[in-house]
């Protein structure tokens, strides 16, 4: 099976294979010239889109923030096509890129007219091996539990995937800061992410088993991972604090990930609401447990965290499970 990404463009007749011969028009695209748009990447597991309702919410909120138009008929046709694609590839990922169309006005400006800002949609489809062999049992919902939100209500039957425990480190590169309404968006402007990922790749030359890393904002607070959000627990004599999950607030820096929201909703449904709390240097030596998460890989537990020259061993007790996804 080929694991290459195949690209399509949304049209009035559905998804149409992207014409590579038309690449000479690329410099006119605002996605390339200005990063004028956003994207979302979904996991495909057992022929189904993972957490579709959360990705739909991202498309709506991001279009609103960027003054893009996504007509209801187009949106409905898009999701029908993506469901068919997911069933066809069984396992893998699907990436949606949405951008503003070429404008008649010059430079950065765009028309105030809704009809001139109807979203251009590209879809990348990549089959893969199964995304994970385990599921995050600590996030399972007991049968009959009531969902706290409309998002969760539509996704109760889906599993949250879990990867094998890994090693992570702390990077020196910093996340850029953005004002509202850009803060927290998964926009196409990702140069800070490019440089951050480059630093991680260089560190992997020394520590090949590294898969993720903590990244700080300009104030020095640890906000997220290179390709993920992060949750953590702290050691404490107080049982309430010891078993409390925290996640850094996503304000001026970082991405409000779909899986981050899934997990916040899940823990709320389990009666274990997540506390938004900054993660600072002083907290690193007091970490009890930590995991990264994203929409494709699910939960990524950390067994060791490299802080400077120290290797901190973290607890995996909450993640331990030999369950296989079925």
C-alpha positions in Angstrom: 0.0 0.0 0.0 1.3 3.4 -0.9 1.6 5.9 2.0 2.0 9.0 -0.2 -0.5 11.9 0.2 -2.9 12.2 -2.7 -4.4 15.7 -3.2 -7.9 16.7 -4.3 -9.7 20.0 -4.6 -13.4 20.5 -3.7 -15.6 21.5 -6.6 -19.3 21.8 -7.3 -19.2 18.2 -8.4 -17.3 16.9 -5.3 -13.6 16.0 -4.8 -11.5 16.3 -8.0 -8.0 15.1 -8.3 -5.6 18.0 -8.2 -4.0 18.8 -11.6 -0.3 19.1 -11.1 0.1 20.6 -14.5 -1.7 23.7 -13.1 1.2 24.4 -10.7 2.1 27.6 -12.6 -0.9 29.2 -10.9 0.4 28.5 -7.4 2.1 31.9 -6.8 -1.3 33.6 -7.2 -2.7 31.5 -4.3 -3.1 33.5 -1.1 -2.3 30.3 0.9 1.2 30.4 -0.5 1.8 34.1 -0.7 0.4 35.1 2.8 -0.5 31.9 4.6 -4.1 33.1 4.3 -6.0 30.1 5.6 -5.9 27.2 8.0 -5.8 23.4 8.1 -7.0 20.5 10.1 -5.7 16.9 10.1 -8.0 13.9 11.0 -7.1 10.3 11.8 -8.9 7.5 10.0 -9.4 4.4 12.1 -11.2 1.3 10.9 -12.8 3.2 8.0 -14.2 6.1 10.1 -13.1 9.7 10.6 -12.0 10.2 14.2 -13.7 13.0 16.1 -15.5 14.4 13.0 -17.7 16.8 15.0 -14.7 18.5 16.6 -13.1 19.0 13.2 -16.3 20.4 11.9 -16.4 22.8 14.8 -12.8 23.9 13.9 -13.8 24.6 10.3 -16.7 26.8 11.5 -14.8 28.7 14.1 -11.7 29.3 11.9 -13.8 30.4 9.0 -15.6 32.9 11.2 -12.3 34.2 12.7 -10.8 34.7 9.2 -13.9 36.1 7.5 -14.1 33.1 5.2 -17.4 31.8 3.8 -18.2 28.0 3.9 -21.7 27.5 2.5 -23.8 24.8 4.1 -24.2 22.7 0.9 -20.4 22.8 0.3 -19.8 21.7 3.9 -22.3 18.9 3.7 -20.8 17.7 0.4 -17.3 17.9 1.8 -18.0 15.7 4.8 -20.0 13.2 2.8 -17.0 12.9 0.4 -14.5 12.6 3.4 -16.6 9.8 5.0 -16.4 7.9 1.7 -12.7 8.4 1.5 -12.2 7.2 5.1 -14.1 4.0 4.4 -12.0 3.4 1.3 -8.6 3.7 3.0 -9.5 2.0 6.3 -6.6 3.5 8.3 -4.6 6.7 7.7 -5.1 10.4 7.8 -7.0 13.1 5.9 -5.8 16.7 5.8 -8.1 19.6 4.9 -6.6 22.9 3.8 -8.9 25.9 3.5 -7.8 29.3 2.0 -9.2 32.5 0.7 -9.6 32.7 -3.1 -7.5 35.1 -5.2 -8.8 38.6 -4.7 -9.3 41.5 -7.1 -7.8 44.0 -4.7 -4.0 44.3 -4.5 -1.7 43.0 -1.8 -2.9 41.7 1.6 -6.3 43.2 1.3 -9.5 41.2 0.6 -13.0 42.1 -0.5 -15.6 42.8 2.1 -18.1 40.8 0.1 -18.9 37.3 1.4 -19.2 36.0 -2.2 -15.6 36.9 -2.8 -14.4 35.0 0.3 -15.9 31.6 -0.3 -13.4 29.0 1.0 -11.1 27.2 -1.4 -10.8 23.6 -0.1 -8.0 21.1 -0.7 -8.0 17.6 0.7 -5.0 15.3 1.2 -5.6 11.6 1.7 -2.9 9.2 3.0 -3.5 5.6 3.8 -1.3 4.1 6.5 -0.9 1.1 8.8 -3.2 1.0 11.8 -2.6 4.2 13.8 -2.3 2.6 17.2 -2.6 -0.9 18.8 -3.9 0.4 22.1 -6.6 2.8 23.4 -6.4 5.2 26.3 -8.3 3.2 28.9 -8.0 5.9 31.5 -10.3 8.0 29.2 -12.9 5.4 28.6 -16.5 6.4 29.4 -18.7 4.0 31.3 -21.8 2.9 29.5 -24.8 5.1 30.2 -22.7 8.2 31.2 -24.2 11.5 30.0 -22.2 13.6 27.7 -21.4 17.2 28.8 -21.4 18.7 25.3 -22.9 18.3 21.9 -19.4 17.5 20.5 -18.9 14.6 22.9 -22.5 13.4 22.5 -21.9 12.7 18.8 -18.7 10.8 19.4 -19.4 8.7 22.5 -18.6 5.4 20.7 -15.1 6.4 19.5 -12.0 5.3 21.1 -9.1 7.6 22.0 -5.9 6.0 20.6 -2.8 5.6 22.8 0.8 5.2 21.6 3.7 3.4 23.3 5.4 5.4 26.1 8.2 7.6 24.7 11.0 10.0 25.6 10.6 13.8 25.3 12.8 16.8 25.9 12.6 20.6 26.3 13.4 22.9 23.4 15.0 26.4 23.2 12.9 27.6 20.3 9.9 29.7 21.2 6.3 29.9 20.0 5.2 33.1 18.3 2.5 35.2 19.9 -0.7 36.3 18.1 -3.6 38.6 19.0 -7.2 37.7 18.9 -8.8 36.4 16.7 -5.6 34.6 15.4 -4.5 33.2 18.8 -5.1 29.5 19.1 -5.9 28.9 15.4 -4.3 26.2 13.3 -3.4 28.7 10.6 -1.2 28.2 7.6 1.3 30.6 9.1 3.5 28.1 10.8 7.1 29.4 10.5 7.7 29.1 14.3 6.5 25.5 14.1 8.9 24.8 11.2 11.9 26.1 13.2 10.8 24.3 16.3 10.5 21.0 14.4 13.9 21.6 13.0 15.4 21.9 16.4 13.8 18.6 17.5 15.2 16.9 14.4 18.7 18.0 15.3 18.2 16.7 18.8 17.1 13.4 17.5 20.6 13.0 16.0 21.9 12.7 19.6 18.9 10.9 21.1 17.2 8.9 18.3 14.4 7.7 20.6 13.0 11.2 21.0 9.6 11.7 19.5 8.3 14.9 21.1 9.3 18.0 23.1 8.0 20.7 25.3 7.9 24.2 23.6 7.6 27.5 25.5 6.0 30.8 24.7 7.9 34.1 24.6 7.4 34.5 28.4 9.0 31.1 29.1 5.9 29.1 30.0 5.8 25.6 28.5 2.6 25.6 26.3 2.5 22.6 24.1 4.5 20.0 22.1 6.1 20.3 18.6 3.1 18.6 17.0 0.7 18.2 20.0 -0.9 19.6 23.1 0.2 18.5 26.6 -1.4 17.4 29.9 0.4 16.8 33.1 0.1 15.8 36.8 2.2 17.0 39.7 3.6 15.1 42.7 1.9 16.2 46.0 0.9 14.9 49.4 -2.6 16.1 48.6 -4.4 13.3 46.8 -6.7 15.8 45.0 -3.7 17.6 43.5 -1.7 14.5 42.9 -4.3 13.0 40.6 -5.4 16.3 39.0 -4.8 16.7 35.3 -3.6 20.1 34.2 -3.1 21.6 30.7 -1.5 24.9 29.8 -3.9 27.6 28.7 -3.8 28.4 25.0 -3.9 32.2 24.9 -1.5 34.2 22.7 0.6 31.2 21.7 0.0 27.6 20.7 -2.9 25.8 19.0 -6.2 24.8 20.6 -6.1 21.2 19.3 -9.1 19.1 18.6 -7.8 16.2 20.7 -7.0 18.6 23.5 -10.7 19.5 23.6 -11.8 15.9 23.3 -9.8 15.0 26.4 -11.0 18.0 28.3 -14.6 16.9 27.5 -13.9 13.3 28.3 -12.3 14.0 31.7 -15.2 16.4 32.5 -17.6 13.6 31.8 -15.7 11.3 34.1 -16.0 13.8 36.9 -12.3 14.8 36.7 -12.4 18.3 35.2 -9.1 19.6 33.8 -7.5 22.7 35.3 -6.0 25.3 33.0 -2.6 26.0 34.6 0.7 27.4 33.2 3.6 24.9 33.2 6.8 26.6 34.3 10.4 25.7 34.8 9.9 25.2 38.5 7.2 22.6 37.8 9.3 20.3 35.7 11.1 18.6 38.6 7.7 18.0 40.3 6.0 16.3 37.3 4.3 13.0 38.2 2.9 12.1 34.8 2.8 13.8 31.4 1.3 13.0 28.0 1.2 14.7 24.6 -1.9 14.4 22.3 -3.0 15.1 18.8 -5.9 14.2 16.5 -4.1 11.5 14.6 -1.9 9.8 17.2 -4.2 10.2 20.2 -2.4 10.0 23.6 1.4 9.9 23.7 2.5 9.1 27.3 6.0 10.2 28.3 8.2 7.8 30.4 11.3 10.1 30.5 11.7 13.8 30.1 15.1 15.3 29.4 15.5 18.6 31.3 18.9 20.1 30.7 21.3 17.3 31.7 18.7 15.5 33.9 16.6 12.5 32.8 13.4 12.6 34.8 11.5 9.3 35.1 7.7 9.8 35.0 4.9 7.6 36.2 3.1 5.5 33.6 0.6 3.8 36.0 -2.4 5.7 34.7 -1.6 4.7 31.1 -0.8 1.1 31.7 -3.1 -1.1 29.7 -2.7 -4.1 27.4 -6.0 -3.6 25.7 -6.0 -3.8 21.9 -8.4 -1.7 19.9 -11.1 -3.7 18.2 
